[in-house]
Amino acid sequence: CHHVLDVEHVVACARRARENGSTRFCMGAAWRQIRDGSEFERILDMVRRVSDLDLEVCCTLGMLTAGQAERLAEAGLTAYNHNLDTGPDHYSNIISTRSFDDRLRTIDSVRKAGMSVCCGGILGMGQTLEDRVALVRVLASFEPHPESVPVNTLVPVKGTPLEDEPPVDSLELVRMIATTRIVLPRSRVRLSAGRSEMSIETQALCFLAGAN
């Protein structure tokens, strides 16, 4: 567990990222839900300062209220990441700290505040094919569709309940990318977590299948 980083440190990281060619800077905190107070005020300051560098600013901070989403948007936040992780039927097998509907409410607050929605899922958590289809179906029900859809593969961590899950088959990942591309034609499909473990051939097939 760590405290929120110093604002100047984060701004220096963002400046270095811009100098290295980045156009978007993402900041995250592993909270269940963001709470009003000094830490939230510090994050708002970070968003303002990074936005002043002419970078797109993305955050993932857990659940938000409508008021918090509005304040983040006013500070200059460009996009908010809040993954659904898996389909609604499998969700409670994986996550107990918040409900599927909690996540949908946060996404609705982000959209109403005028920010872009970044929302996807994680393969490799024991889902069936039907669970994967259900996740894409929910994403397709958003109006409008999410601007960004990260497709992650589980990175098992020793000591956690999913540490022994088998790796995702490469062609199953490619099929998920292709399906997402077809169903969400205007979304940016992002090949995300797990990519460092993928072969060059798997990554190439994912891009051919429609990953941006």
Legacy VTK file of the C-alpha trace (Angstrom):
# vtk DataFile Version 3.0
C-alpha trace
ASCII
DATASET POLYDATA
POINTS 212 float
0.000 0.000 0.000
1.394 3.382 -1.020
0.291 6.975 -0.590
-0.604 9.119 -3.585
2.586 10.235 -5.351
3.916 13.768 -5.119
2.431 16.085 -7.756
5.802 17.368 -8.950
7.073 13.800 -9.408
4.068 12.878 -11.552
4.351 16.050 -13.650
8.048 15.321 -14.251
7.130 11.805 -15.439
4.494 13.240 -17.768
6.957 15.768 -19.171
9.487 12.989 -19.825
6.791 10.891 -21.528
5.894 13.822 -23.791
9.541 14.349 -24.703
9.744 10.670 -25.661
6.798 10.991 -28.036
3.769 10.132 -25.890
0.509 11.929 -26.579
-1.476 10.425 -23.684
-0.495 10.071 -20.019
-2.348 7.636 -17.771
-2.475 7.703 -13.972
-3.935 5.004 -11.759
-4.694 4.216 -8.140
-5.733 0.790 -6.833
-8.737 2.052 -4.901
-12.150 0.438 -4.726
-13.664 3.909 -4.785
-12.183 7.386 -4.870
-13.023 9.447 -1.791
-13.361 13.186 -1.465
-10.572 14.792 0.533
-6.909 15.714 0.301
-5.894 12.787 -1.927
-8.636 13.528 -4.447
-7.641 17.209 -4.442
-4.041 16.165 -5.164
-5.200 14.048 -8.096
-7.237 16.946 -9.470
-4.070 19.063 -9.298
-2.134 16.353 -11.158
-4.784 16.250 -13.883
-4.652 20.050 -14.311
-0.855 20.130 -14.430
-0.537 17.229 -16.896
-3.287 18.690 -19.069
-1.314 21.955 -19.190
1.478 19.990 -20.926
-0.883 19.470 -23.908
-1.153 15.750 -23.196
-4.336 13.723 -23.208
-4.944 12.696 -19.595
-6.406 9.331 -18.613
-7.105 8.059 -15.091
-8.273 4.842 -13.493
-9.279 5.426 -9.882
-12.049 2.948 -9.127
-15.682 3.896 -8.679
-16.737 7.537 -9.065
-19.783 9.550 -8.113
-21.355 11.834 -10.699
-19.956 14.868 -8.883
-16.430 13.464 -8.822
-16.598 12.683 -12.532
-17.664 16.256 -13.242
-14.780 17.664 -11.191
-12.270 15.456 -13.021
-13.653 16.593 -16.367
-13.435 20.238 -15.312
-9.792 19.687 -14.311
-9.019 18.492 -17.848
-9.327 14.711 -17.689
-9.655 13.354 -21.215
-10.573 9.735 -20.586
-11.459 7.395 -17.730
-10.588 3.697 -17.643
-13.006 1.424 -15.799
-12.934 -2.156 -17.063
-15.854 -4.541 -16.699
-13.270 -7.378 -16.609
-15.670 -10.176 -17.600
-19.288 -10.894 -18.507
-22.049 -10.322 -15.929
-22.661 -14.015 -15.157
-19.004 -14.740 -14.357
-18.321 -11.443 -12.614
-19.226 -12.503 -9.057
-16.865 -15.500 -9.347
-13.950 -13.076 -9.694
-14.835 -9.834 -7.904
-16.586 -9.309 -4.560
-15.581 -5.734 -3.676
-18.079 -4.110 -6.056
-20.936 -5.256 -8.241
-21.246 -5.295 -12.017
-23.936 -2.604 -11.711
-21.542 -0.463 -9.628
-19.169 -0.472 -12.576
-21.921 0.416 -15.019
-22.953 3.365 -12.833
-19.395 4.727 -12.821
-19.176 4.409 -16.600
-22.489 6.252 -16.924
-21.172 9.070 -14.696
-18.014 9.335 -16.814
-20.028 9.541 -20.013
-22.417 12.161 -18.629
-19.444 14.278 -17.501
-18.267 14.404 -21.116
-15.168 12.227 -20.853
-14.130 9.400 -23.159
-14.792 5.881 -21.882
-12.020 3.287 -21.814
-13.594 -0.055 -20.935
-12.657 -3.641 -21.694
-11.931 -6.969 -20.055
-9.394 -9.589 -19.023
-9.166 -13.004 -20.673
-7.816 -16.021 -18.824
-9.897 -15.887 -15.640
-11.766 -19.140 -16.237
-14.383 -17.661 -18.554
-16.387 -19.701 -21.003
-16.869 -18.636 -24.601
-20.340 -17.443 -23.586
-18.801 -15.187 -20.909
-16.578 -13.536 -23.508
-19.513 -13.010 -25.844
-21.542 -11.548 -22.973
-18.804 -9.008 -22.226
-18.704 -7.818 -25.827
-22.516 -7.679 -25.876
-22.554 -5.378 -22.834
-19.904 -3.117 -24.373
-21.949 -2.979 -27.573
-25.005 -1.869 -25.568
-23.243 1.359 -24.518
-24.491 4.420 -26.364
-22.169 5.497 -27.803
-19.713 2.612 -27.849
-16.580 3.003 -25.679
-13.945 5.075 -27.443
-11.297 2.638 -26.211
-11.555 -1.107 -25.490
-8.494 -2.711 -23.870
-8.300 -6.482 -24.335
-6.119 -7.795 -21.510
-4.851 -11.287 -20.759
-4.370 -12.335 -17.165
-0.876 -12.018 -15.730
-1.021 -14.613 -12.906
0.370 -13.470 -9.567
1.713 -16.013 -7.104
-0.373 -16.237 -3.937
-3.635 -15.153 -5.588
-6.619 -17.423 -6.384
-5.880 -17.295 -10.135
-2.149 -18.067 -9.898
-2.553 -21.466 -11.605
-4.822 -20.400 -14.469
-3.417 -21.640 -17.800
-2.233 -19.030 -20.305
-4.726 -17.826 -22.890
-4.413 -19.670 -26.191
-3.022 -17.306 -28.819
-5.754 -17.979 -31.365
-8.454 -17.503 -28.716
-7.023 -14.036 -28.096
-6.958 -13.306 -31.829
-10.613 -14.394 -32.119
-11.549 -12.077 -29.242
-9.791 -9.176 -30.951
-11.524 -9.928 -34.257
-14.957 -10.216 -32.639
-14.479 -6.960 -30.749
-13.365 -5.247 -33.953
-16.490 -6.385 -35.822
-18.977 -5.580 -33.052
-17.379 -2.255 -32.034
-16.234 -0.837 -35.382
-15.471 2.691 -34.149
-13.720 1.787 -30.892
-9.951 1.706 -30.550
-9.186 -1.901 -29.636
-6.071 -1.952 -27.477
-3.797 -4.951 -26.972
-3.001 -4.412 -23.311
-1.926 -6.431 -20.247
-0.101 -9.663 -20.968
1.445 -8.326 -24.142
5.012 -8.665 -22.857
4.477 -12.435 -22.620
3.153 -12.723 -26.190
5.229 -13.832 -29.132
5.863 -11.437 -32.014
3.702 -13.718 -34.178
0.741 -13.515 -31.759
0.972 -9.734 -31.612
1.137 -9.519 -35.403
-1.981 -11.688 -35.739
-3.806 -9.497 -33.190
-3.039 -6.381 -35.216
-4.109 -8.109 -38.419
-7.348 -9.138 -36.663
-8.163 -5.524 -35.820
-6.276 -4.289 -32.780
-5.294 -0.644 -33.118
LINES 1 213
212 0 1 2 3 4 5 6 7 8 9 10 11 12 13 14 15 16 17 18 19 20 21 22 23 24 25 26 27 28 29 30 31 32 33 34 35 36 37 38 39 40 41 42 43 44 45 46 47 48 49 50 51 52 53 54 55 56 57 58 59 60 61 62 63 64 65 66 67 68 69 70 71 72 73 74 75 76 77 78 79 80 81 82 83 84 85 86 87 88 89 90 91 92 93 94 95 96 97 98 99 100 101 102 103 104 105 106 107 108 109 110 111 112 113 114 115 116 117 118 119 120 121 122 123 124 125 126 127 128 129 130 131 132 133 134 135 136 137 138 139 140 141 142 143 144 145 146 147 148 149 150 151 152 153 154 155 156 157 158 159 160 161 162 163 164 165 166 167 168 169 170 171 172 173 174 175 176 177 178 179 180 181 182 183 184 185 186 187 188 189 190 191 192 193 194 195 196 197 198 199 200 201 202 203 204 205 206 207 208 209 210 211
